[in-house]
Amino acid sequence: MNDTITQLFDRKSVRVFEDRIITDEEKTLILEAAIQAPTAGNLHLYSILDITDPAMKNKLADTCDHQPFIAKAPMVLIFLADARRLYDGFNLLEREVIAPGVGQLLLCISDALIAAQNAVVAAQSLGIGSCYIGDILENVEEHRQLLDLPEYTLPIGMVVFGYPVQQQRDRKKPTRYRREFIVHENTYRRMDEHRLKEMMDTQARDAGLPTQDFKQVLDTIYTRKFASDFALEMNRSSLEWMKSFLPK
Ligand SMILES: Cc1cc2nc3c(=O)[nH]c(=O)nc-3n(C[C@H](O)[C@H](O)[C@H](O)COP(=O)(O)O)c2cc1C
């Protein structure tokens, strides 16, 4: 394995940070690396909010599903899907302009997340850990106001960065599903009960854990991640974020 691939395999989320700043030089490198990411049509359909205000970090730690480590992160970046910038430009033209639609929304989201992952990988190469925070999609009204977000923007991801404490460096990375369950040759194959069980059982075995009743595992995932209060709130808010892009 070369260094790049080793780094990709080693990367894991970091949620406890050393009391050590990220220098301006490091931050600049991470942001510049993000901007080097591929972007549809080279249009840069995203913006990055660099949250430096401690009061805003505190607020986000609360509004993003009460995760206090957000406030303690030396660097917090919010990746916005952003069709606003170009739409404002188009409106300067002396012609009728069609508002951004769902196609543009999906491209904006793609651009924003690809840039985010470039930032994550660049940070990792400097020894700086990171954690995505999906809960930035929640509480649309509060987040819209806090971040001053206009129509045709959507905060698709927040990433917090900092130097990992030793315990986080030592923490075992969660085991992934095996490749054979993720990669399909040519066409999509739905999984039957047997294959779903195999996927969950092999994950447990690869992690060195005892296998559990796979339906129990699925039930826990469903209850915690799909039917929980935060998930329902995320669905409500996401629809609201998307509204400006939907047909009127
Ligand atoms: C889109 C997305 C949203 C996430 N949101 C959160 C979050 O709100 N809080 C958190 O602690 N981790 C969050 N994570 C981190 C995942 O829990 C983590 O990536 C996963 O458990 C795998 O662990 P690893 O990153 O250490 O390999 C998020 C990851 C992604 C990709």
The ligand as an SDF file (V2000), in Angstrom:
LIG
                    3D

 31 33  0  0  0  0  0  0  0  0999 V2000
  -22.6360   12.3670    6.6740 C   0  0  0  0  0  0  0  0  0  0  0  0
  -22.0510   12.0050    8.0240 C   0  0  0  0  0  0  0  0  0  0  0  0
  -22.6220   12.5070    9.1740 C   0  0  0  0  0  0  0  0  0  0  0  0
  -22.0810   12.2140   10.4290 C   0  0  0  0  0  0  0  0  0  0  0  0
  -22.5980   12.8020   11.5570 N   0  0  0  0  0  0  0  0  0  0  0  0
  -22.0170   12.5680   12.7550 C   0  0  0  0  0  0  0  0  0  0  0  0
  -22.4610   13.2550   13.9160 C   0  0  0  0  0  0  0  0  0  0  0  0
  -23.3750   14.0760   13.8820 O   0  0  0  0  0  0  0  0  0  0  0  0
  -21.8370   12.9880   15.0900 N   0  0  0  0  0  0  0  0  0  0  0  0
  -20.7870   12.1220   15.1900 C   0  0  0  0  0  0  0  0  0  0  0  0
  -20.2510   11.9490   16.2870 O   0  0  0  0  0  0  0  0  0  0  0  0
  -20.3370   11.4500   14.0870 N   0  0  0  0  0  0  0  0  0  0  0  0
  -20.9100   11.6740   12.8830 C   0  0  0  0  0  0  0  0  0  0  0  0
  -20.4220   11.0550   11.7650 N   0  0  0  0  0  0  0  0  0  0  0  0
  -19.2870   10.1340   11.8620 C   0  0  0  0  0  0  0  0  0  0  0  0
  -19.7310    8.6920   11.6820 C   0  0  0  0  0  0  0  0  0  0  0  0
  -20.4270    8.2690   12.8280 O   0  0  0  0  0  0  0  0  0  0  0  0
  -18.4970    7.8290   11.4280 C   0  0  0  0  0  0  0  0  0  0  0  0
  -17.8960    8.2240   10.2150 O   0  0  0  0  0  0  0  0  0  0  0  0
  -18.8270    6.3340   11.3620 C   0  0  0  0  0  0  0  0  0  0  0  0
  -19.2920    5.8730   12.5880 O   0  0  0  0  0  0  0  0  0  0  0  0
  -17.6030    5.5210   10.9590 C   0  0  0  0  0  0  0  0  0  0  0  0
  -16.5560    5.7380   11.8820 O   0  0  0  0  0  0  0  0  0  0  0  0
  -15.1440    6.3220   11.4460 P   0  0  0  0  0  0  0  0  0  0  0  0
  -15.3670    7.6450   10.7340 O   0  0  0  0  0  0  0  0  0  0  0  0
  -14.3970    6.5050   12.7600 O   0  0  0  0  0  0  0  0  0  0  0  0
  -14.4950    5.3160   10.5540 O   0  0  0  0  0  0  0  0  0  0  0  0
  -20.9630   11.3490   10.5120 C   0  0  0  0  0  0  0  0  0  0  0  0
  -20.3880   10.8390    9.3350 C   0  0  0  0  0  0  0  0  0  0  0  0
  -20.9060   11.1890    8.1170 C   0  0  0  0  0  0  0  0  0  0  0  0
  -20.2260   10.6630    6.8630 C   0  0  0  0  0  0  0  0  0  0  0  0
  1  2  1  0
  2  3  1  0
  2 30  2  0
  3  4  2  0
  4  5  1  0
  4 28  1  0
  5  6  2  0
  6  7  1  0
  6 13  1  0
  7  8  2  0
  7  9  1  0
  9 10  1  0
 10 11  2  0
 10 12  1  0
 12 13  2  0
 13 14  1  0
 14 15  1  0
 14 28  1  0
 15 16  1  0
 16 17  1  0
 16 18  1  0
 18 19  1  0
 18 20  1  0
 20 21  1  0
 20 22  1  0
 22 23  1  0
 23 24  1  0
 24 25  2  0
 24 26  1  0
 24 27  1  0
 28 29  2  0
 29 30  1  0
 30 31  1  0
M  END
$$$$
